[in-house]
């Protein structure tokens, strides 16, 4: 049966893949902080234009924010920045493969937080789908690294693994918090609730990043401005992708959305093979099949 959140999530995953590729291109011109900042600052006008369009041309009334919205929106925004910072920090550690792999537990942790915080329910099929996809993601994470499956399972007490788990938890909290913030806006149309939440959170994240860069990397602002051509595309792709994520998580369980969103990995490997002519080994192919299999289970039986 067709459900609107499915194509919206797939589109969001594709746009996130585009944004990541553009940010990777920017890494030669900007610091990690600067490349991250472009995701927020150039997304603000896009988010506001989107909300303005929904309000003026689709006649969707602006929702009235409340205390619950402010709390969950702030938690989600800060949690997403924290998760990203932890993920970036992992690359400075010796065994970042372990940490990155454990950060992929985001989907399972989002499911747990959704049940505890929002009272979301998970069907048996959905749980199986999430675990199968998670297994595929973990296989892909170690496919070209020096870490094998046995050492991965026995290394969860390592510093890198704990940071990875913390990053996954923060991503899970942000996803559930965004859903809670959007749902707290009442019974208005899901598009305006999702768009309004996105605009508010993006402004908050931009302000936080601005203060941080002012204190730590003040000279980076000029470089962000000079790189506006590519940086602007990062903001547009990021904003459009976030519109998809926020909209999908407004109308569906955040854990389901994040599980389906792992299709981004499939896009990544397609681009790798078609554009960059990179080969895929058996382990990677097996991981891709597990991710796709988990997605099919989610769509057919969840």
Backbone bond lengths (Angstrom), bond angles and torsions (degrees), N, CA, C in turn:
res aa  C-N    CA-C-N  psi(-1)  N-CA   C-N-CA  omega(-1)  CA-C   N-CA-C  phi
1 X - - - 1.474 - - 1.523 110.05 -
2 X 1.346 116.20 135.68 1.456 120.59 -178.74 1.519 110.48 -72.75
3 X 1.329 116.11 133.34 1.456 121.68 173.17 1.523 107.59 -132.20
4 X 1.330 116.25 135.64 1.455 122.45 -171.06 1.518 113.38 -60.38
5 X 1.341 116.97 -32.02 1.464 119.44 -176.49 1.528 112.14 -65.36
6 X 1.322 117.19 -22.19 1.473 120.55 -176.21 1.534 111.95 -68.55
7 X 1.344 120.16 -56.93 1.464 118.53 178.04 1.530 112.60 -65.05
8 X 1.330 117.36 -31.38 1.464 120.24 178.51 1.524 110.00 -63.93
9 X 1.326 117.26 -42.97 1.464 121.60 -179.78 1.523 111.24 -67.01
10 X 1.331 116.97 -41.98 1.468 120.52 178.96 1.529 110.23 -62.33
11 X 1.331 116.71 -41.90 1.467 120.48 177.94 1.525 110.45 -64.07
12 X 1.333 116.78 -40.82 1.465 121.01 179.30 1.524 110.74 -63.03
13 X 1.331 117.00 -41.08 1.463 121.06 179.29 1.522 110.83 -64.88
14 X 1.336 116.52 -39.66 1.459 120.40 178.37 1.526 111.13 -64.64
15 X 1.324 116.65 -44.48 1.464 120.96 179.80 1.523 111.18 -66.04
16 X 1.331 116.85 -34.74 1.457 119.85 176.64 1.521 110.44 -65.02
17 X 1.317 116.26 -36.62 1.456 121.19 177.06 1.525 110.56 -64.40
18 X 1.338 116.66 -41.01 1.460 121.74 176.68 1.521 110.51 -63.29
19 X 1.339 116.61 -45.71 1.462 121.06 -179.44 1.522 111.19 -61.10
20 X 1.320 116.85 -42.27 1.463 120.75 -179.66 1.529 110.91 -63.69
21 X 1.335 116.39 -40.38 1.470 120.31 178.69 1.524 110.78 -63.51
22 X 1.334 116.85 -40.56 1.459 121.05 178.93 1.533 111.22 -67.43
23 X 1.337 116.20 -39.96 1.466 119.68 178.23 1.523 111.05 -65.29
24 X 1.319 116.13 -36.36 1.465 119.73 176.76 1.518 109.98 -62.20
25 X 1.330 116.47 -38.94 1.467 121.08 177.50 1.528 110.78 -64.26
26 X 1.338 116.60 -35.50 1.467 121.29 -178.89 1.519 112.87 -72.03
27 X 1.329 117.19 -20.50 1.468 120.74 -175.94 1.523 112.09 -59.24
28 X 1.327 116.77 -22.00 1.452 118.51 177.34 1.515 112.77 -77.23
29 X 1.335 117.30 -17.61 1.453 121.93 -178.00 1.526 113.27 -109.24
30 X 1.336 116.56 -27.52 1.460 121.48 -175.16 1.519 110.96 -124.98
31 X 1.332 115.68 161.24 1.460 120.92 173.64 1.525 108.59 -74.00
32 X 1.327 116.61 172.52 1.464 120.58 177.40 1.525 110.50 -58.97
33 X 1.334 115.85 -41.70 1.463 120.56 179.22 1.520 110.93 -64.26
34 X 1.341 116.64 -43.45 1.454 120.74 179.98 1.515 112.15 -63.79
35 X 1.335 116.69 -43.35 1.463 120.71 178.96 1.519 110.81 -64.00
36 X 1.344 116.71 -36.59 1.468 120.97 177.62 1.528 110.25 -68.56
37 X 1.330 116.39 -40.83 1.466 122.10 -178.05 1.525 111.52 -60.54
38 X 1.337 117.36 -36.47 1.470 120.27 -179.44 1.528 111.29 -60.51
39 X 1.315 115.68 -31.26 1.459 120.59 -179.93 1.521 111.25 -60.51
40 X 1.336 116.88 -33.40 1.453 120.89 -176.47 1.522 112.66 -94.65
41 X 1.356 116.47 -51.94 1.456 119.29 -171.06 1.530 112.63 -64.49
42 X 1.324 117.58 -38.36 1.460 119.53 -179.75 1.526 111.95 -82.95
43 X 1.326 116.80 -8.51 1.466 120.69 177.91 1.522 111.98 -87.28
44 X 1.341 116.94 -21.25 1.471 120.78 -176.58 1.520 112.08 -57.36
45 X 1.340 120.07 -54.14 1.479 118.49 -179.36 1.519 113.41 -61.45
46 X 1.330 117.67 -35.18 1.467 120.82 178.97 1.521 109.95 -63.82
47 X 1.345 116.54 -44.04 1.458 120.94 -179.97 1.530 111.41 -62.63
48 X 1.332 116.74 -41.31 1.460 120.02 -178.81 1.529 111.51 -71.11
49 X 1.332 117.33 -37.61 1.466 120.44 176.66 1.527 109.76 -62.88
50 X 1.325 117.20 -38.98 1.462 122.16 178.90 1.528 110.77 -62.57
51 X 1.334 116.69 -47.57 1.469 120.55 179.43 1.528 110.25 -64.04
52 X 1.331 116.53 -41.04 1.461 121.20 178.56 1.530 110.79 -61.61
53 X 1.317 117.49 -41.98 1.461 121.86 178.58 1.530 110.71 -62.92
54 X 1.331 116.48 -45.99 1.466 120.17 179.72 1.527 111.22 -60.72
55 X 1.323 115.40 -38.59 1.464 120.67 -177.65 1.527 112.03 -75.70
56 X 1.331 117.46 -45.04 1.458 121.14 -173.33 1.527 113.82 -83.99
57 X 1.319 117.87 -37.71 1.457 120.39 -172.98 1.533 113.58 -104.02
58 X 1.318 117.82 -23.36 1.464 120.17 175.88 1.527 111.72 -105.70
59 X 1.339 114.98 0.83 1.477 121.31 177.42 1.528 113.24 55.94
60 X 1.323 115.28 37.20 1.465 119.17 176.55 1.523 107.96 -92.98
61 X 1.338 117.85 117.42 1.471 120.32 -177.25 1.527 111.98 -65.91
62 X 1.336 115.19 142.87 1.460 119.77 178.46 1.525 109.82 -67.23
63 X 1.304 117.69 135.57 1.467 119.92 178.33 1.524 111.21 -71.83
64 X 1.312 115.80 160.24 1.461 121.46 178.12 1.521 109.01 -99.46
65 X 1.333 118.23 113.80 1.474 119.90 -179.46 1.524 111.18 -66.61
66 X 1.306 115.73 155.78 1.458 122.40 -179.34 1.516 109.18 -139.31
67 X 1.310 116.00 179.75 1.462 120.46 -178.36 1.514 113.14 -61.21
68 X 1.314 117.06 -40.80 1.470 120.86 179.72 1.523 110.39 -63.41
69 X 1.327 116.20 -41.00 1.462 120.70 178.05 1.522 110.75 -61.51
70 X 1.337 116.10 -45.31 1.466 120.83 -178.74 1.526 111.15 -62.18
71 X 1.317 116.65 -42.85 1.466 120.77 -178.01 1.523 111.35 -66.09
72 X 1.335 116.55 -51.27 1.468 119.81 -177.71 1.529 111.55 -68.72
73 X 1.348 117.04 -35.74 1.456 119.93 177.70 1.518 111.24 -63.74
74 X 1.345 116.26 -43.46 1.465 120.62 179.48 1.523 110.94 -66.18
75 X 1.331 116.48 -42.64 1.464 120.04 179.11 1.527 110.25 -61.53
76 X 1.329 116.37 -45.21 1.458 120.36 -179.71 1.523 112.58 -63.15
77 X 1.339 116.21 -43.75 1.463 119.95 -179.36 1.514 112.50 -64.27
78 X 1.330 116.70 -46.80 1.462 121.08 -179.90 1.529 110.51 -67.40
79 X 1.339 116.58 -39.22 1.468 120.15 -179.93 1.521 111.35 -63.54
80 X 1.334 117.21 -38.68 1.466 120.03 179.34 1.523 111.58 -66.65
81 X 1.332 116.67 -41.90 1.464 119.93 177.19 1.527 110.07 -63.58
82 X 1.330 116.38 -43.38 1.464 121.36 179.77 1.531 110.88 -61.47
83 X 1.324 115.99 -45.05 1.465 120.81 -179.58 1.522 110.91 -60.83
84 X 1.334 116.22 -43.53 1.460 120.89 179.70 1.523 111.21 -64.87
85 X 1.343 116.28 -42.19 1.467 120.86 179.60 1.528 110.78 -62.92
86 X 1.322 116.60 -42.18 1.465 120.43 178.76 1.525 110.93 -64.21
87 X 1.332 115.33 -39.52 1.461 119.49 179.71 1.527 110.75 -65.09
88 X 1.342 116.25 -41.49 1.464 120.30 177.74 1.526 110.25 -64.48
89 X 1.325 116.73 -40.39 1.467 121.28 -179.84 1.529 111.64 -61.72
90 X 1.327 116.05 -30.55 1.462 119.80 -179.77 1.524 112.01 -59.12
91 X 1.319 117.00 -29.92 1.462 120.08 -177.02 1.526 112.55 -71.15
92 X 1.342 116.68 -12.67 1.463 119.74 177.46 1.523 111.45 -90.39
93 X 1.325 116.77 -5.96 1.468 121.08 -179.02 1.521 110.07 -93.06
94 X 1.307 114.38 158.08 1.462 119.91 -175.85 1.525 111.36 -64.48
95 X 1.329 117.23 -48.87 1.455 120.23 -177.39 1.525 110.07 -107.06
96 X 1.337 115.66 66.03 1.453 119.01 -177.61 1.530 111.37 -71.88
97 X 1.342 117.73 -18.81 1.459 120.36 178.36 1.522 111.00 -60.38
98 X 1.342 115.80 -44.04 1.464 120.75 178.33 1.524 110.27 -60.85
99 X 1.338 115.57 -47.64 1.455 119.80 -178.11 1.511 112.37 -62.91
100 X 1.335 116.68 -44.51 1.454 120.75 -179.75 1.523 110.47 -62.36
101 X 1.337 116.31 -40.51 1.456 120.58 178.91 1.516 111.12 -61.62
102 X 1.329 116.92 -45.76 1.461 119.96 179.79 1.521 112.01 -67.04
103 X 1.330 117.64 -27.08 1.470 119.71 177.10 1.521 110.96 -65.69
104 X 1.341 116.79 -21.38 1.449 121.57 -179.94 1.529 112.68 -73.56
105 X 1.323 117.34 -3.56 1.464 120.57 175.01 1.527 110.20 -74.66
106 X 1.312 116.91 6.04 1.470 122.81 -179.99 1.532 111.91 -49.20
107 X 1.347 116.99 -43.98 1.463 120.05 -175.13 1.521 111.60 -63.50
108 X 1.339 116.03 -45.19 1.465 120.09 178.69 1.520 110.20 -64.68
109 X 1.333 116.62 -42.19 1.457 119.82 -179.58 1.529 111.01 -67.31
110 X 1.335 117.13 -35.37 1.465 120.70 175.92 1.523 110.30 -63.05
111 X 1.330 115.96 -38.34 1.462 119.96 178.24 1.525 110.63 -63.27
112 X 1.333 116.02 -43.27 1.466 120.48 -179.85 1.528 110.64 -64.78
113 X 1.338 116.19 -46.80 1.467 119.91 179.76 1.525 110.87 -63.68
114 X 1.327 117.10 -36.58 1.456 120.19 179.15 1.516 112.26 -63.86
115 X 1.329 116.29 -39.86 1.462 120.75 177.84 1.522 110.92 -67.12
116 X 1.341 116.26 -44.29 1.467 121.04 -176.18 1.525 112.38 -72.67
117 X 1.335 117.16 -45.26 1.462 121.27 -172.98 1.527 112.29 -85.40
118 X 1.331 117.24 -44.03 1.462 120.44 -173.65 1.517 114.23 -107.18
119 X 1.332 116.49 -9.12 1.454 119.05 -178.09 1.515 112.48 74.47
120 X 1.361 117.15 20.74 1.465 120.28 176.58 1.520 109.81 -62.85
121 X 1.308 115.48 150.87 1.459 120.30 178.19 1.518 110.36 -111.57
122 X 1.323 116.48 150.89 1.458 122.71 178.13 1.518 109.48 -122.68
123 X 1.327 116.48 127.53 1.457 119.36 175.22 1.521 109.33 -75.78
124 X 1.319 115.81 163.63 1.468 119.91 178.01 1.518 110.71 -61.00
125 X 1.341 116.30 -40.16 1.454 120.16 179.07 1.514 112.29 -62.41
126 X 1.350 115.63 -39.75 1.467 119.77 179.68 1.516 110.52 -65.68
127 X 1.320 117.25 -42.02 1.459 121.07 179.90 1.524 111.11 -62.54
128 X 1.334 116.34 -44.20 1.469 120.73 177.59 1.522 110.13 -61.62
129 X 1.338 116.77 -43.79 1.457 121.60 -179.78 1.519 111.65 -60.38
130 X 1.331 116.74 -44.42 1.457 121.53 -179.69 1.520 110.94 -63.23
131 X 1.322 116.84 -42.65 1.467 120.70 -178.83 1.528 111.50 -68.93
132 X 1.334 117.38 -38.36 1.472 120.61 178.27 1.524 110.25 -65.04
133 X 1.338 116.62 -46.03 1.461 120.04 178.92 1.520 111.38 -64.28
134 X 1.333 116.26 -39.71 1.460 120.31 177.53 1.523 110.38 -60.07
135 X 1.333 116.53 -42.55 1.462 119.96 177.32 1.519 111.25 -60.32
136 X 1.341 116.75 -41.21 1.457 120.37 178.37 1.507 112.54 -64.17
137 X 1.339 116.86 -40.84 1.461 121.08 178.41 1.527 110.74 -62.60
138 X 1.331 116.59 -41.67 1.458 120.70 -179.12 1.530 110.74 -67.43
139 X 1.329 116.79 -37.03 1.470 120.13 176.72 1.527 109.75 -63.57
140 X 1.333 117.03 -44.55 1.457 120.82 178.81 1.524 111.68 -62.61
141 X 1.331 116.35 -34.96 1.463 120.63 -177.09 1.523 112.67 -65.88
142 X 1.345 116.33 -30.04 1.463 119.27 -176.72 1.527 112.47 -106.99
143 X 1.341 116.41 3.24 1.463 119.90 -172.68 1.519 113.21 -59.85
144 X 1.348 117.52 -38.21 1.460 120.48 -178.19 1.519 112.50 -113.79
145 X 1.317 116.18 9.16 1.456 119.41 -179.17 1.509 111.51 -97.39
146 X 1.337 114.20 177.25 1.460 119.51 -179.92 1.523 111.15 -84.60
147 X 1.326 117.30 -4.59 1.457 122.08 -176.94 1.517 109.95 -88.86
148 X 1.341 117.05 126.33 1.453 119.83 175.99 1.526 109.14 -98.00
149 X 1.348 115.84 174.14 1.460 120.37 -175.08 1.531 112.24 -61.42
150 X 1.340 116.56 -38.72 1.466 119.54 -176.79 1.525 110.93 -66.82
151 X 1.330 116.22 -46.73 1.459 118.95 -179.00 1.523 111.07 -67.26
152 X 1.346 116.09 -30.45 1.457 119.67 178.01 1.526 110.59 -63.88
153 X 1.318 116.20 -45.02 1.457 120.60 -177.43 1.518 112.79 -70.37
154 X 1.329 116.85 -22.82 1.467 119.52 -178.53 1.523 112.79 -101.50
155 X 1.327 116.72 7.32 1.464 119.07 -174.32 1.521 112.75 -112.27
156 X 1.334 116.56 18.49 1.462 118.40 -173.63 1.529 113.35 -70.31
157 X 1.343 117.17 -11.72 1.467 119.18 177.48 1.529 112.23 -92.64
158 X 1.337 117.90 -2.55 1.459 120.46 178.12 1.529 110.23 -66.40
159 X 1.314 115.60 155.19 1.464 120.60 178.75 1.521 111.05 -56.85
160 X 1.325 116.74 -44.66 1.460 120.17 -178.43 1.527 111.19 -63.89
161 X 1.332 117.04 -38.90 1.459 120.67 179.63 1.528 110.75 -66.06
162 X 1.328 117.03 -42.77 1.467 121.07 -179.57 1.528 110.92 -65.15
163 X 1.335 116.52 -39.59 1.470 119.73 177.32 1.535 109.45 -66.31
164 X 1.327 116.18 -39.81 1.458 120.01 177.30 1.518 112.02 -61.71
165 X 1.338 116.76 -42.80 1.469 120.74 176.92 1.525 110.91 -62.67
166 X 1.340 115.80 -40.29 1.464 120.07 178.86 1.528 110.25 -64.69
167 X 1.334 117.00 -39.79 1.453 120.77 177.51 1.529 110.59 -63.41
168 X 1.309 116.95 -45.46 1.461 120.99 177.94 1.519 111.87 -60.90
169 X 1.360 115.22 -40.02 1.466 119.43 178.32 1.518 110.95 -63.47
170 X 1.341 116.12 -42.57 1.468 119.91 -179.88 1.522 111.18 -65.05
171 X 1.341 117.15 -39.79 1.466 119.76 176.46 1.532 110.39 -64.20
172 X 1.323 115.95 -40.69 1.467 120.10 178.32 1.521 111.84 -63.43
173 X 1.343 116.15 -43.29 1.468 120.91 178.75 1.524 110.28 -62.98
174 X 1.337 116.98 -41.71 1.468 119.77 -179.12 1.525 110.76 -62.84
175 X 1.336 117.45 -42.82 1.459 120.70 -178.88 1.523 111.11 -62.51
176 X 1.334 116.40 -47.80 1.468 120.74 -179.25 1.528 110.71 -67.08
177 X 1.326 117.12 -37.53 1.468 121.00 179.72 1.526 111.29 -65.69
178 X 1.336 116.63 -39.77 1.462 119.44 177.76 1.531 110.55 -63.17
179 X 1.314 116.04 -41.44 1.469 119.71 177.67 1.528 110.23 -63.21
180 X 1.335 116.80 -43.05 1.462 120.77 179.83 1.521 111.28 -64.31
181 X 1.336 117.15 -41.48 1.464 121.24 179.58 1.523 110.40 -62.24
182 X 1.319 116.78 -45.04 1.456 120.95 -178.90 1.530 111.35 -66.02
183 X 1.327 116.46 -41.94 1.462 120.24 -179.92 1.523 112.07 -67.35
184 X 1.341 116.91 -26.86 1.469 120.42 -178.11 1.526 112.35 -71.63
185 X 1.326 117.43 -10.72 1.463 120.77 -177.49 1.529 113.07 -81.86
186 X 1.303 117.21 3.96 1.458 120.05 174.14 1.505 113.88 98.12
187 X 1.335 115.51 -151.47 1.458 121.78 -171.90 1.522 113.55 -102.03
188 X 1.323 117.60 17.28 1.458 119.82 178.55 1.523 111.33 -65.41
189 X 1.324 116.33 173.05 1.461 121.23 -179.68 1.527 109.75 -59.52
190 X 1.327 116.46 139.84 1.469 120.02 -175.30 1.523 112.55 -62.85
191 X 1.338 117.99 -28.64 1.460 119.87 -179.91 1.528 111.72 -65.52
192 X 1.330 117.29 -46.45 1.459 119.73 -178.02 1.519 111.03 -71.84
193 X 1.326 118.13 -33.13 1.471 120.16 177.34 1.518 110.55 -65.67
194 X 1.339 116.13 -44.65 1.464 120.06 179.89 1.524 110.89 -66.91
195 X 1.342 116.74 -43.62 1.462 120.57 -179.33 1.518 112.19 -64.64
196 X 1.318 116.74 -42.45 1.460 121.31 179.73 1.529 110.24 -63.64
197 X 1.326 116.75 -42.87 1.470 120.88 178.26 1.520 110.50 -62.13
198 X 1.327 116.67 -44.10 1.461 121.23 179.23 1.520 111.10 -59.95
199 X 1.339 117.50 -46.52 1.462 121.25 -177.83 1.530 110.73 -61.39
200 X 1.316 117.03 -46.15 1.467 120.69 -178.39 1.520 111.85 -64.82
201 X 1.330 116.62 -44.67 1.462 120.84 -178.32 1.532 110.69 -67.20
202 X 1.331 117.25 -39.46 1.461 120.53 -179.94 1.522 111.46 -63.66
203 X 1.331 116.92 -39.54 1.471 120.69 176.27 1.528 110.09 -62.50
204 X 1.329 116.77 -45.77 1.468 120.97 179.43 1.525 110.56 -59.14
205 X 1.328 117.78 -46.85 1.459 121.81 -178.38 1.531 111.11 -65.13
206 X 1.331 116.70 -37.08 1.463 120.45 177.53 1.528 110.62 -64.03
207 X 1.327 117.19 -43.21 1.465 121.47 178.88 1.530 111.00 -62.64
208 X 1.329 116.81 -43.65 1.465 121.20 179.77 1.527 110.36 -62.80
209 X 1.338 115.97 -46.70 1.454 120.06 -179.70 1.532 111.70 -66.31
210 X 1.338 116.58 -33.90 1.465 120.45 178.54 1.528 110.76 -63.91
211 X 1.331 116.20 -45.51 1.467 120.49 178.40 1.522 110.31 -62.38
212 X 1.326 116.68 -43.67 1.463 121.08 -179.01 1.527 110.85 -62.60
213 X 1.325 116.98 -47.50 1.464 120.12 -179.04 1.522 111.81 -66.56
214 X 1.332 117.07 -34.36 1.466 120.35 178.02 1.520 111.42 -61.39
215 X 1.330 115.54 -34.60 1.464 120.69 -178.32 1.519 112.54 -85.36
216 X 1.335 117.11 -36.87 1.459 120.50 -172.23 1.525 114.32 -103.57
217 X 1.318 117.80 -37.85 1.471 120.82 -176.41 1.531 110.56 -140.12
218 X 1.328 117.85 64.15 1.475 120.56 -175.85 1.524 113.88 -60.02
219 X 1.314 117.60 -31.54 1.457 120.16 -179.11 1.515 113.89 -72.45
220 X 1.321 117.18 -11.47 1.464 120.87 -176.36 1.530 112.13 -72.74
221 X 1.330 117.31 -23.23 1.466 120.18 -179.12 1.528 111.63 -58.13
222 X 1.316 116.98 -45.89 1.468 120.26 -178.40 1.523 111.03 -63.54
223 X 1.340 116.84 -36.81 1.462 120.01 179.30 1.541 111.08 -68.76
224 X 1.335 116.13 -35.54 1.468 120.43 177.08 1.522 110.19 -63.79
225 X 1.322 116.37 -40.19 1.468 121.28 179.72 1.531 110.44 -68.18
226 X 1.334 116.82 -43.70 1.463 120.74 -179.15 1.536 111.85 -63.72
227 X 1.313 116.32 -28.60 1.473 120.70 -178.39 1.528 111.15 -92.47
228 X 1.337 117.00 26.49 1.466 121.31 -171.02 1.530 113.95 -60.08
229 X 1.327 117.72 -29.08 1.467 118.84 -176.78 1.532 111.26 -62.66
230 X 1.322 116.30 -53.69 1.468 120.02 178.57 1.529 110.32 -77.63
231 X 1.339 116.50 -39.43 1.460 120.43 -178.83 1.527 110.92 -61.88
232 X 1.328 116.08 -37.12 1.461 119.61 177.77 1.521 111.36 -63.55
233 X 1.327 116.45 -38.29 1.466 120.38 177.22 1.525 110.80 -65.96
234 X 1.342 116.22 -35.68 1.468 120.39 175.69 1.527 109.39 -60.52
235 X 1.340 115.65 -45.91 1.458 119.78 -179.92 1.519 112.74 -62.77
236 X 1.340 116.07 -43.11 1.466 120.13 179.88 1.525 110.86 -64.40
237 X 1.348 115.92 -49.29 1.469 119.61 179.60 1.522 111.01 -62.12
238 X 1.345 115.81 -41.13 1.456 119.72 179.23 1.511 112.09 -64.89
239 X 1.338 116.91 -42.35 1.459 120.62 -179.70 1.527 111.36 -65.90
240 X 1.342 116.34 -44.71 1.465 119.63 179.25 1.530 111.25 -64.14
241 X 1.339 115.57 -40.44 1.459 118.73 177.14 1.520 111.51 -63.64
242 X 1.330 116.26 -42.99 1.463 120.43 179.54 1.522 111.40 -64.98
243 X 1.334 116.90 -35.38 1.469 119.47 175.01 1.527 109.51 -56.51
244 X 1.332 114.50 -43.05 1.457 119.14 178.94 1.515 112.32 -64.03
245 X 1.353 116.26 -48.40 1.468 119.66 -179.71 1.524 110.90 -59.86
246 X 1.329 117.09 -49.72 1.463 121.12 -176.66 1.518 111.15 -63.20
247 X 1.334 116.42 -40.70 1.459 119.84 -179.93 1.519 110.76 -66.53
248 X 1.321 116.60 -46.03 1.465 120.17 -179.77 1.523 111.63 -62.42
249 X 1.340 116.34 -40.47 1.467 119.48 -178.88 1.524 112.71 -76.64
250 X 1.341 117.01 -12.26 1.454 119.73 173.65 1.523 110.58 -77.99
251 X 1.328 116.71 -32.92 1.461 119.85 -175.89 1.533 113.40 -104.52
252 X 1.351 117.14 -3.86 1.469 118.77 -179.26 1.523 110.64 -147.91
253 X 1.313 115.49 155.61 1.465 124.41 176.47 1.535 110.03 -48.49
254 X 1.336 116.68 129.16 1.463 121.47 -176.88 1.527 112.06 -59.08
255 X 1.337 117.18 -35.49 1.466 120.17 -179.58 1.524 110.82 -65.24
256 X 1.334 117.64 -39.14 1.456 120.88 177.98 1.525 110.15 -64.04
257 X 1.335 115.73 -44.02 1.463 120.80 -178.64 1.520 110.81 -62.43
258 X 1.343 117.11 -46.87 1.459 120.34 -178.69 1.530 111.22 -66.77
259 X 1.341 116.61 -33.75 1.470 119.63 178.10 1.521 110.37 -65.61
260 X 1.326 117.61 -47.39 1.460 120.82 177.74 1.523 110.10 -65.27
261 X 1.328 117.38 -32.37 1.458 121.83 -179.14 1.520 113.84 -63.89
262 X 1.336 116.42 -14.82 1.463 119.12 177.50 1.522 112.27 -68.20
263 X 1.331 116.26 -5.67 1.466 119.94 174.38 1.525 110.38 -62.65
264 X 1.340 116.68 -15.12 1.461 120.94 174.99 1.525 111.13 -55.76
265 X 1.334 116.96 -35.30 1.463 120.71 179.18 1.524 110.95 -62.74
266 X 1.330 115.74 -37.10 1.459 120.20 178.37 1.528 109.53 -65.06
267 X 1.333 116.72 -43.43 1.469 120.46 176.73 1.529 110.31 -58.13
268 X 1.338 115.83 -42.20 1.454 120.90 -178.34 1.526 111.33 -60.44
269 X 1.324 116.62 -43.77 1.463 119.85 -178.70 1.523 111.91 -72.68
270 X 1.334 117.42 -30.54 1.462 120.40 175.88 1.529 109.85 -65.41
271 X 1.334 116.78 -47.00 1.463 121.74 177.71 1.523 110.38 -60.56
272 X 1.344 115.52 -42.21 1.458 120.78 -179.44 1.529 111.11 -59.89
273 X 1.342 116.07 -41.95 1.463 120.14 -176.73 1.528 112.44 -78.60
274 X 1.335 117.05 -42.06 1.465 121.00 -173.55 1.524 112.01 -79.67
275 X 1.331 116.47 -46.00 1.467 120.32 -174.15 1.527 112.14 -88.40
276 X 1.334 115.81 -47.44 1.462 119.18 -174.90 1.532 113.07 -94.91
277 X 1.347 116.75 -1.37 1.469 122.59 176.48 1.530 112.70 56.44
278 X 1.325 116.26 34.84 1.464 120.86 178.29 1.525 109.42 -87.19
279 X 1.329 116.24 144.65 1.460 120.50 -178.39 1.525 110.76 -88.93
280 X 1.314 115.53 154.46 1.468 122.40 179.26 1.517 109.04 -113.53
281 X 1.332 117.20 124.65 1.456 119.16 -179.91 1.536 111.01 -82.87
282 X 1.324 116.68 176.08 1.468 121.05 -174.84 1.521 112.13 -63.83
283 X 1.325 115.40 -38.25 1.467 118.65 -179.20 1.528 110.49 -64.86
284 X 1.321 116.20 -43.45 1.470 120.31 178.38 1.524 110.73 -63.38
285 X 1.321 116.86 -42.93 1.453 120.47 -179.93 1.529 110.51 -62.71
286 X 1.339 116.02 -39.53 1.458 119.87 176.86 1.526 111.92 -63.34
287 X 1.330 115.78 -40.43 1.456 120.17 177.89 1.518 111.54 -63.06
288 X 1.346 116.30 -42.34 1.462 120.68 178.49 1.525 110.55 -61.21
289 X 1.335 116.57 -43.16 1.462 120.35 179.27 1.527 111.22 -61.78
290 X 1.350 116.52 -37.51 1.468 119.56 178.70 1.533 110.86 -66.96
291 X 1.331 116.31 -42.49 1.474 119.74 178.69 1.522 110.13 -61.43
292 X 1.334 116.14 -48.49 1.462 120.49 -179.61 1.527 110.42 -64.01
293 X 1.343 116.37 -41.46 1.457 120.01 178.65 1.525 111.75 -60.49
294 X 1.332 116.45 -42.71 1.464 120.44 178.02 1.518 111.06 -62.33
295 X 1.335 116.57 -38.89 1.466 120.72 179.44 1.528 110.31 -65.54
296 X 1.335 116.81 -41.90 1.477 119.91 178.46 1.530 111.32 -63.19
297 X 1.328 115.95 -41.30 1.473 119.68 177.34 1.521 109.66 -60.90
298 X 1.342 116.04 -43.32 1.461 120.69 -179.82 1.532 110.76 -60.16
299 X 1.322 116.89 -45.14 1.453 120.99 -175.96 1.525 113.46 -74.46
300 X 1.341 116.58 -32.19 1.462 119.67 -174.59 1.531 113.41 -89.49
301 X 1.341 116.41 -37.02 1.464 119.20 -172.18 1.520 116.06 -119.85
302 X 1.332 117.06 -11.67 1.469 117.59 -178.03 1.521 111.73 -77.01
